[in-house]
Amino acid sequence: MIEELATYIIHEESYLSVTLLSLEVSSISEMLRKACEQEYNSWINVFTKKLIQGGFTAEKAQKLAVLIQSMIDGAVTLSVTKKDTAPLQIAADSISLLLIS
């Protein structure tokens, strides 16, 4: 599944991630910056809840959720820039390793 998502991201010209959008608008529009922030917070909350359900403490889950979101954002940026799915695959593999350690 990650391979299909990664391929879509790097080849779909209409694709625009919140990461790329927030980098563009954060210094131009406070309203759009806040909308991007809310979207990030909602994703981090989803990760946090899942991690807590998986047995992590709330504090550890929150930190891991931010780290996971950061890894995904960086991987999306690299994948789009390089037109290569490898960064997203590496991030997916690394997240799995992170959660079992």
VMD Tcl script that builds the backbone (N, CA, C; Angstrom):
set m [mol new atoms 303]
animate dup $m
set s [atomselect $m all]
$s set {name element resname resid chain x y z} {
  {N N MET 1 A 0.805 -1.195 0.000}
  {CA C MET 1 A 0.000 0.000 0.000}
  {C C MET 1 A 0.851 1.264 0.000}
  {N N ILE 2 A 1.931 1.295 0.757}
  {CA C ILE 2 A 2.774 2.490 0.811}
  {C C ILE 2 A 3.363 2.783 -0.562}
  {N N GLU 3 A 3.690 1.747 -1.304}
  {CA C GLU 3 A 4.250 1.938 -2.644}
  {C C GLU 3 A 3.242 2.624 -3.566}
  {N N GLU 4 A 1.978 2.208 -3.487}
  {CA C GLU 4 A 0.935 2.825 -4.319}
  {C C GLU 4 A 0.726 4.284 -3.934}
  {N N LEU 5 A 0.688 4.559 -2.638}
  {CA C LEU 5 A 0.530 5.932 -2.173}
  {C C LEU 5 A 1.713 6.783 -2.621}
  {N N ALA 6 A 2.904 6.271 -2.453}
  {CA C ALA 6 A 4.103 7.014 -2.826}
  {C C ALA 6 A 4.115 7.303 -4.325}
  {N N THR 7 A 3.751 6.327 -5.126}
  {CA C THR 7 A 3.706 6.518 -6.574}
  {C C THR 7 A 2.688 7.595 -6.936}
  {N N TYR 8 A 1.539 7.569 -6.290}
  {CA C TYR 8 A 0.521 8.590 -6.531}
  {C C TYR 8 A 1.056 9.982 -6.185}
  {N N ILE 9 A 1.688 10.092 -5.046}
  {CA C ILE 9 A 2.176 11.388 -4.579}
  {C C ILE 9 A 3.185 11.985 -5.548}
  {N N ILE 10 A 4.111 11.184 -6.031}
  {CA C ILE 10 A 5.166 11.767 -6.863}
  {C C ILE 10 A 4.752 11.960 -8.314}
  {N N HIS 11 A 3.676 11.305 -8.748}
  {CA C HIS 11 A 3.280 11.422 -10.151}
  {C C HIS 11 A 2.008 12.235 -10.373}
  {N N GLU 12 A 1.243 12.489 -9.359}
  {CA C GLU 12 A -0.022 13.202 -9.510}
  {C C GLU 12 A 0.237 14.705 -9.450}
  {N N GLU 13 A 0.073 15.383 -10.557}
  {CA C GLU 13 A 0.364 16.817 -10.605}
  {C C GLU 13 A -0.567 17.646 -9.734}
  {N N SER 14 A -1.761 17.154 -9.477}
  {CA C SER 14 A -2.701 17.918 -8.661}
  {C C SER 14 A -2.509 17.656 -7.166}
  {N N TYR 15 A -1.598 16.741 -6.802}
  {CA C TYR 15 A -1.371 16.429 -5.396}
  {C C TYR 15 A -0.693 17.611 -4.710}
  {N N LEU 16 A -1.209 17.984 -3.561}
  {CA C LEU 16 A -0.584 19.022 -2.759}
  {C C LEU 16 A -0.723 18.622 -1.301}
  {N N SER 17 A 0.370 18.351 -0.669}
  {CA C SER 17 A 0.311 17.943 0.729}
  {C C SER 17 A 0.159 19.155 1.624}
  {N N VAL 18 A -0.324 18.912 2.811}
  {CA C VAL 18 A -0.421 19.980 3.800}
  {C C VAL 18 A 0.980 20.508 4.092}
  {N N THR 19 A 1.957 19.624 4.064}
  {CA C THR 19 A 3.341 20.043 4.289}
  {C C THR 19 A 3.757 21.102 3.293}
  {N N LEU 20 A 3.575 20.785 2.022}
  {CA C LEU 20 A 3.996 21.727 0.987}
  {C C LEU 20 A 3.158 23.000 1.021}
  {N N LEU 21 A 1.880 22.855 1.276}
  {CA C LEU 21 A 1.002 24.014 1.369}
  {C C LEU 21 A 1.399 24.911 2.537}
  {N N SER 22 A 1.635 24.306 3.679}
  {CA C SER 22 A 1.966 25.112 4.859}
  {C C SER 22 A 3.287 25.859 4.679}
  {N N LEU 23 A 4.226 25.251 3.986}
  {CA C LEU 23 A 5.488 25.940 3.715}
  {C C LEU 23 A 5.274 27.170 2.842}
  {N N GLU 24 A 4.334 27.076 1.924}
  {CA C GLU 24 A 4.041 28.193 1.026}
  {C C GLU 24 A 3.272 29.320 1.706}
  {N N VAL 25 A 2.311 28.978 2.532}
  {CA C VAL 25 A 1.372 29.997 3.022}
  {C C VAL 25 A 1.635 30.501 4.432}
  {N N SER 26 A 2.501 29.849 5.173}
  {CA C SER 26 A 2.634 30.201 6.590}
  {C C SER 26 A 3.047 31.645 6.832}
  {N N SER 27 A 3.808 32.212 5.948}
  {CA C SER 27 A 4.218 33.613 6.151}
  {C C SER 27 A 3.320 34.597 5.408}
  {N N ILE 28 A 2.366 34.084 4.655}
  {CA C ILE 28 A 1.506 34.949 3.846}
  {C C ILE 28 A 0.109 35.094 4.453}
  {N N SER 29 A -0.431 33.988 4.951}
  {CA C SER 29 A -1.813 33.994 5.430}
  {C C SER 29 A -1.927 33.281 6.768}
  {N N GLU 30 A -2.252 34.023 7.782}
  {CA C GLU 30 A -2.433 33.450 9.112}
  {C C GLU 30 A -3.606 32.481 9.135}
  {N N MET 31 A -4.652 32.788 8.389}
  {CA C MET 31 A -5.816 31.911 8.341}
  {C C MET 31 A -5.451 30.546 7.740}
  {N N LEU 32 A -4.704 30.541 6.647}
  {CA C LEU 32 A -4.292 29.270 6.037}
  {C C LEU 32 A -3.269 28.548 6.916}
  {N N ARG 33 A -2.389 29.294 7.566}
  {CA C ARG 33 A -1.418 28.673 8.471}
  {C C ARG 33 A -2.142 27.942 9.587}
  {N N LYS 34 A -3.160 28.589 10.151}
  {CA C LYS 34 A -3.934 27.973 11.235}
  {C C LYS 34 A -4.704 26.750 10.737}
  {N N ALA 35 A -5.207 26.806 9.523}
  {CA C ALA 35 A -5.908 25.651 8.957}
  {C C ALA 35 A -4.951 24.472 8.805}
  {N N CYS 36 A -3.733 24.747 8.349}
  {CA C CYS 36 A -2.722 23.688 8.236}
  {C C CYS 36 A -2.361 23.137 9.618}
  {N N GLU 37 A -2.224 24.027 10.582}
  {CA C GLU 37 A -1.914 23.607 11.951}
  {C C GLU 37 A -3.012 22.694 12.499}
  {N N GLN 38 A -4.252 23.055 12.257}
  {CA C GLN 38 A -5.372 22.224 12.720}
  {C C GLN 38 A -5.346 20.850 12.066}
  {N N GLU 39 A -5.006 20.814 10.794}
  {CA C GLU 39 A -4.924 19.524 10.090}
  {C C GLU 39 A -3.811 18.659 10.685}
  {N N TYR 40 A -2.658 19.273 10.904}
  {CA C TYR 40 A -1.565 18.532 11.550}
  {C C TYR 40 A -1.993 18.014 12.919}
  {N N ASN 41 A -2.618 18.866 13.704}
  {CA C ASN 41 A -3.058 18.453 15.038}
  {C C ASN 41 A -4.033 17.289 14.971}
  {N N SER 42 A -4.921 17.300 13.980}
  {CA C SER 42 A -5.876 16.188 13.870}
  {C C SER 42 A -5.161 14.886 13.529}
  {N N TRP 43 A -4.156 14.942 12.657}
  {CA C TRP 43 A -3.407 13.728 12.327}
  {C C TRP 43 A -2.611 13.237 13.536}
  {N N ILE 44 A -1.969 14.165 14.224}
  {CA C ILE 44 A -1.188 13.792 15.404}
  {C C ILE 44 A -2.095 13.190 16.467}
  {N N ASN 45 A -3.293 13.728 16.621}
  {CA C ASN 45 A -4.251 13.164 17.582}
  {C C ASN 45 A -4.654 11.738 17.210}
  {N N VAL 46 A -4.837 11.484 15.924}
  {CA C VAL 46 A -5.170 10.118 15.476}
  {C C VAL 46 A -4.025 9.166 15.822}
  {N N PHE 47 A -2.796 9.572 15.493}
  {CA C PHE 47 A -1.643 8.734 15.821}
  {C C PHE 47 A -1.539 8.521 17.331}
  {N N THR 48 A -1.718 9.593 18.102}
  {CA C THR 48 A -1.611 9.501 19.560}
  {C C THR 48 A -2.617 8.503 20.119}
  {N N LYS 49 A -3.863 8.607 19.686}
  {CA C LYS 49 A -4.903 7.696 20.169}
  {C C LYS 49 A -4.583 6.251 19.828}
  {N N LYS 50 A -4.122 6.013 18.606}
  {CA C LYS 50 A -3.772 4.643 18.192}
  {C C LYS 50 A -2.600 4.107 19.019}
  {N N LEU 51 A -1.629 4.950 19.281}
  {CA C LEU 51 A -0.472 4.520 20.064}
  {C C LEU 51 A -0.868 4.217 21.509}
  {N N ILE 52 A -1.760 5.014 22.077}
  {CA C ILE 52 A -2.259 4.751 23.434}
  {C C ILE 52 A -3.008 3.425 23.445}
  {N N GLN 53 A -3.839 3.195 22.421}
  {CA C GLN 53 A -4.549 1.909 22.312}
  {C C GLN 53 A -3.571 0.749 22.200}
  {N N GLY 54 A -2.405 1.031 21.621}
  {CA C GLY 54 A -1.379 0.002 21.474}
  {C C GLY 54 A -0.525 -0.204 22.711}
  {N N GLY 55 A -0.799 0.569 23.770}
  {CA C GLY 55 A -0.106 0.332 25.027}
  {C C GLY 55 A 0.911 1.381 25.444}
  {N N PHE 56 A 1.100 2.414 24.640}
  {CA C PHE 56 A 2.040 3.463 25.021}
  {C C PHE 56 A 1.375 4.413 26.018}
  {N N THR 57 A 2.174 5.018 26.892}
  {CA C THR 57 A 1.638 6.038 27.789}
  {C C THR 57 A 1.235 7.251 26.950}
  {N N ALA 58 A 0.393 8.100 27.497}
  {CA C ALA 58 A -0.069 9.286 26.772}
  {C C ALA 58 A 1.106 10.189 26.383}
  {N N GLU 59 A 2.034 10.369 27.310}
  {CA C GLU 59 A 3.191 11.223 27.038}
  {C C GLU 59 A 4.060 10.645 25.917}
  {N N LYS 60 A 4.360 9.370 26.014}
  {CA C LYS 60 A 5.184 8.707 24.990}
  {C C LYS 60 A 4.446 8.686 23.647}
  {N N ALA 61 A 3.147 8.428 23.674}
  {CA C ALA 61 A 2.352 8.380 22.454}
  {C C ALA 61 A 2.357 9.737 21.751}
  {N N GLN 62 A 2.237 10.815 22.506}
  {CA C GLN 62 A 2.246 12.158 21.922}
  {C C GLN 62 A 3.585 12.439 21.240}
  {N N LYS 63 A 4.668 12.105 21.915}
  {CA C LYS 63 A 5.996 12.335 21.335}
  {C C LYS 63 A 6.201 11.494 20.082}
  {N N LEU 64 A 5.805 10.236 20.139}
  {CA C LEU 64 A 5.933 9.367 18.970}
  {C C LEU 64 A 5.060 9.852 17.813}
  {N N ALA 65 A 3.878 10.342 18.131}
  {CA C ALA 65 A 2.972 10.844 17.089}
  {C C ALA 65 A 3.591 12.028 16.348}
  {N N VAL 66 A 4.203 12.942 17.074}
  {CA C VAL 66 A 4.864 14.080 16.443}
  {C C VAL 66 A 6.038 13.596 15.594}
  {N N LEU 67 A 6.798 12.650 16.108}
  {CA C LEU 67 A 7.926 12.096 15.363}
  {C C LEU 67 A 7.450 11.399 14.088}
  {N N ILE 68 A 6.408 10.608 14.185}
  {CA C ILE 68 A 5.864 9.914 13.015}
  {C C ILE 68 A 5.389 10.917 11.969}
  {N N GLN 69 A 4.653 11.930 12.401}
  {CA C GLN 69 A 4.173 12.939 11.455}
  {C C GLN 69 A 5.341 13.656 10.798}
  {N N SER 70 A 6.376 13.943 11.560}
  {CA C SER 70 A 7.560 14.602 11.013}
  {C C SER 70 A 8.262 13.722 9.988}
  {N N MET 71 A 8.352 12.445 10.277}
  {CA C MET 71 A 8.975 11.510 9.330}
  {C C MET 71 A 8.178 11.444 8.032}
  {N N ILE 72 A 6.884 11.384 8.141}
  {CA C ILE 72 A 6.031 11.319 6.950}
  {C C ILE 72 A 6.178 12.604 6.133}
  {N N ASP 73 A 6.134 13.755 6.797}
  {CA C ASP 73 A 6.258 15.030 6.091}
  {C C ASP 73 A 7.588 15.139 5.353}
  {N N GLY 74 A 8.651 14.783 6.024}
  {CA C GLY 74 A 9.963 14.826 5.373}
  {C C GLY 74 A 10.035 13.867 4.197}
  {N N ALA 75 A 9.470 12.694 4.371}
  {CA C ALA 75 A 9.487 11.697 3.297}
  {C C ALA 75 A 8.663 12.152 2.098}
  {N N VAL 76 A 7.516 12.781 2.356}
  {CA C VAL 76 A 6.693 13.307 1.254}
  {C C VAL 76 A 7.483 14.360 0.486}
  {N N THR 77 A 8.100 15.280 1.207}
  {CA C THR 77 A 8.872 16.345 0.562}
  {C C THR 77 A 9.996 15.762 -0.286}
  {N N LEU 78 A 10.746 14.818 0.264}
  {CA C LEU 78 A 11.835 14.192 -0.493}
  {C C LEU 78 A 11.311 13.409 -1.692}
  {N N SER 79 A 10.237 12.677 -1.499}
  {CA C SER 79 A 9.686 11.876 -2.591}
  {C C SER 79 A 9.217 12.752 -3.745}
  {N N VAL 80 A 8.543 13.841 -3.431}
  {CA C VAL 80 A 8.075 14.751 -4.472}
  {C C VAL 80 A 9.263 15.403 -5.173}
  {N N THR 81 A 10.234 15.851 -4.407}
  {CA C THR 81 A 11.398 16.528 -4.971}
  {C C THR 81 A 12.211 15.603 -5.858}
  {N N LYS 82 A 12.414 14.382 -5.392}
  {CA C LYS 82 A 13.235 13.419 -6.140}
  {C C LYS 82 A 12.446 12.625 -7.176}
  {N N LYS 83 A 11.108 12.719 -7.105}
  {CA C LYS 83 A 10.236 11.868 -7.920}
  {C C LYS 83 A 10.653 10.401 -7.747}
  {N N ASP 84 A 10.738 10.031 -6.472}
  {CA C ASP 84 A 11.207 8.701 -6.090}
  {C C ASP 84 A 10.406 8.253 -4.868}
  {N N THR 85 A 9.918 7.035 -4.888}
  {CA C THR 85 A 9.112 6.530 -3.781}
  {C C THR 85 A 9.949 6.043 -2.596}
  {N N ALA 86 A 11.236 5.922 -2.780}
  {CA C ALA 86 A 12.094 5.351 -1.734}
  {C C ALA 86 A 11.987 6.078 -0.388}
  {N N PRO 87 A 12.003 7.413 -0.330}
  {CA C PRO 87 A 11.912 8.055 0.983}
  {C C PRO 87 A 10.647 7.671 1.768}
  {N N LEU 88 A 9.521 7.549 1.087}
  {CA C LEU 88 A 8.296 7.144 1.785}
  {C C LEU 88 A 8.381 5.693 2.250}
  {N N GLN 89 A 8.979 4.842 1.458}
  {CA C GLN 89 A 9.129 3.443 1.865}
  {C C GLN 89 A 10.062 3.332 3.072}
  {N N ILE 90 A 11.133 4.096 3.050}
  {CA C ILE 90 A 12.069 4.104 4.179}
  {C C ILE 90 A 11.372 4.605 5.442}
  {N N ALA 91 A 10.577 5.657 5.309}
  {CA C ALA 91 A 9.839 6.180 6.462}
  {C C ALA 91 A 8.884 5.118 7.005}
  {N N ALA 92 A 8.159 4.446 6.127}
  {CA C ALA 92 A 7.215 3.406 6.564}
  {C C ALA 92 A 7.958 2.301 7.311}
  {N N ASP 93 A 9.069 1.854 6.755}
  {CA C ASP 93 A 9.849 0.803 7.411}
  {C C ASP 93 A 10.404 1.280 8.753}
  {N N SER 94 A 10.839 2.526 8.802}
  {CA C SER 94 A 11.419 3.073 10.033}
  {C C SER 94 A 10.372 3.253 11.132}
  {N N ILE 95 A 9.170 3.646 10.745}
  {CA C ILE 95 A 8.103 3.804 11.735}
  {C C ILE 95 A 7.809 2.454 12.382}
  {N N SER 96 A 7.757 1.407 11.584}
  {CA C SER 96 A 7.531 0.065 12.133}
  {C C SER 96 A 8.626 -0.302 13.126}
  {N N LEU 97 A 9.864 -0.032 12.771}
  {CA C LEU 97 A 10.983 -0.344 13.665}
  {C C LEU 97 A 10.919 0.497 14.942}
  {N N LEU 98 A 10.540 1.746 14.798}
  {CA C LEU 98 A 10.436 2.652 15.937}
  {C C LEU 98 A 9.416 2.129 16.966}
  {N N LEU 99 A 8.326 1.594 16.476}
  {CA C LEU 99 A 7.248 1.178 17.370}
  {C C LEU 99 A 7.523 -0.156 18.066}
  {N N ILE 100 A 8.436 -0.965 17.528}
  {CA C ILE 100 A 8.735 -2.229 18.199}
  {C C ILE 100 A 9.939 -2.124 19.124}
  {N N SER 101 A 10.627 -0.977 19.095}
  {CA C SER 101 A 11.807 -0.852 19.959}
  {C C SER 101 A 11.458 -0.294 21.313}
}
mol reanalyze $m
mol bondsrecalc $m
mol representation Tube
mol addrep $m
